[in-house]
Structures are given as structure tokens and as C-alpha cells.
Amino acid sequence: MQVTHEARGAVIALRGELDFESVVQLEEAGATELARGRDAGPVVVDCAALSFCDSSGVGTLLRLFQELAAQQRVLRLGAVPHSVVRLFTQTGLDQVFAVYKDVDEALTAGTRQRDGVAAHVDEPPRPKGRQVI
């Protein structure tokens, strides 16, 4: 796992498996980002090198999402493998997590220029696929 910071937000790059044995690293990275406070901007989790994610990984991502939301910050996921997207869809978490095709798109999402200053405004994830009537 590698964490980088740039003007548009923080990026936590995951590698390998996100499971019971490895979630502690994501928890530590998340705690560090939370300590930076509400003005630190969005947190993007780069999943391009993620090969597997189990329920403990999903739970850790969900807790980080909730903790960031409490600070009025957002969690975005970039380059999520198809198998993980399928897991999110099956569990309904595709309605919770904002998933983008890559990290750059995730970093620039919800950003608009206003008087030369970027303002972050995330919209709730749009429903995909099925609708409940």
C-alpha cells in the first residue's frame, strides 16, 4: 500500500489482496487521512493493482467512507477490478461507493472551477442497473 498527496486529494494505492490479514494497513492509512481533517479533501482508493477483496476489505472501505462523510469528506474508488465491482453490485454497495474508471477521473470528479478556485461537490452515486418500483 502506498499513500500519496496532491492538491486534488489523497490517493491510497492498494496492491494484492484486501482481506482479513491486510486490512490493518488500510485502516492505518485511513486513520492518518482522517487526522488530516475536513479540509484535506477527498480520499481516492486506487484499486488498479487490487487482485482480491473479501468482506473484511469491503467493511473497512465502508467504515472509511462513513468516517470521511462525518468530516464532510468523500471516498472515491478508482480502477476497481470487475470482480470487485460485481461484489458491490450484488451487495448494493454500488449505490454507496463512487467508482471511477481511473484515479485521475476520481480525483477530478465533483470538481468545478469557481472564481479560479476548485470547489469539491460530489453528487450521490447514480443508480445503476435495476430500479425498485
Helices and strands as residue ranges (DSSP letters): E 2-6, E 9-18, H 23-35, G 38-40, E 43-53, H 55-70, E 75-78, H 82-91, G 93-95, E 98-100, H 103-108, E 111-114, E 117-120
